[in-house]
Amino acid sequence: MVEIGSYQGESMEIFVQSGCVDTIVCIDPWKNGYDESDIASSSDMAKAEAAFDSRAEQTRHVANVVKHKGNIDTFIQS
């Protein structure tokens, strides 16, 4: 599964806990001000990324969580 826009990892955690996901690739820039039209980009993205990392670490025993820090374009290019 690929999740575009993972923020603090709440939905990633829900997807993993559903038991329907073996691997989830989470793509997010975790960068302040990345999009003027997205209110989340004005929040403290370092804290959001830290919360995501904590959730991802707690779920790694259930599913493979692959973190990609960037946007969909940088993901496709990698």
N, C-alpha and C positions, 0 to 999 in steps of 0.2 A: 504494500500500500504506500502511496505517496501523499503526504499532507503538505499543502502549500500554505504557509502562514501558521506557525506553531506557537508563537508568543510564549506563554508560560507553561505550555504542555498539558493543559487540562484535557483537551480533546484527544491528544495522543494517549494519555493515560486511560481514557474511556475506551478508545479503540482497542488498546492492548488488553484491558480487563475483560472485554467482550469475549475473548477467546477465539475470535475469528481472524486474528492477525498474527502471523509468524514474524514478519519483518515490516517495519514502518520506517520510511525515509521522511524525515521532517526538514522542510526547507523554510528558512526565515532569515532575513538580514540581521535581526537583532542589532539594529543601528538606529540611533536617534534621528528623527526627521527624514526617514527614507521615503515617505510619501505624505505630502501635504493633505491629501484627501482621506488619510487613514488616521483617526484620532489616536490609535494605539502607538503610532510612531512618535508621538509627543511625550510618551511616558518614559520612565527610566528603563531603558532597554537592557542595561547591565543587570539590573535586578530581575527583569523578565527572563533574561537568558540564564541567570543563576537558578531561578525557580524551575525553568525547563530542565536544566542539567540535573538538578536534584530529582525531579520526577523521572527523568529518563534512567538515571542510575537505579532508582527503586524498581523500575519495571524491566530491567535487563534480564532478570531471571525468568521472565515470562515470554518476552519477545525480543528480537533483535531491533534495537533502535539505532538508526543511522542519522546522524545530525549533519546537515549541510548549511553552513552559515553563508548566506548569499541569497540571490533570487533565482527564479526559474531559469533565466538565461545563463547564469554562472553554473547552475547545476547541469544543464544540458551540455555545456562546453567542457565539463570535467569528465 
